Amino acid sequence: MAGLVAAYPGVLEKLDGNTLVWRDGTRMPVDDGKGEKPFAAWLADPDIEDMLRLPYPAGAPATPPAPESDPGRARNAAFFEKMYGDCRKGGVKSRLTTITWLPAKARQKLQVTTVNSVSARLEAVSKELDALPAEFDKYLIPAAGTYNCRVIAGTDRVSAHGFAIAIDIAVAQSDYWRWSKGSAQAAYRNRIPLEIVQIFEKHGFIWGGRWYHFDTMHFEYRPELLPPLAPLPSR
């Protein structure tokens, strides 16, 4: 939990027992008192502590995760709405900026939040990806989108895209657990090169390819699970 406060120093002040204290004086409970939740409840209604229950395996090979190992999929709605705004109430748009995705190769315009310098982090990712050899272009061009005020498929929960902290890369080269034609969980599959994943992870973006319910096109900024290794780019 100390890592959570350290991940967002501009907006979080401290932990006070079971309370997370924001710098504007807002206080939020960390543990809702419901104990360790089964997977469905952990995903559908996580408290702040639940978000940190599963460690994120940065730098690991792209191998099938253990069943129900989805580090980062649990997002406490109150926490993220307080941090980035509620897109359903127009609370995100005023803090968006436009970045250029792969400025040398693609020059695609994408909207990302400026909160927590997410836009600057994604620009740094973009510049590094732009320098990769041409063989990687098919995984990066075009990006499939950033800000989108929508819910997660099959749920009523706002997507990370609704907070403007996520990006999906080339859909044609990606795999998603819901694309299975049967009702059972699809077998893990990934075609995204680890060279791309490592650049995102270096800047604090977790990858949906490390989830049992895999979503290999998806990256989102989650420094409480993956502190950036790269310094914040100077503007």
Beta strands, then each sheet from edge to edge (+ up, - down):
strand 1: 12-16
strand 2: 19-22
strand 3: 27-29
strand 4: 96-101
strand 5: 108-113
strand 6: 166-168
strand 7: 205-207
strand 8: 218-221
sheet 1: 1+ 2- 3+
sheet 2: 4+ 5-
sheet 3: 6+ 8- 7+
end
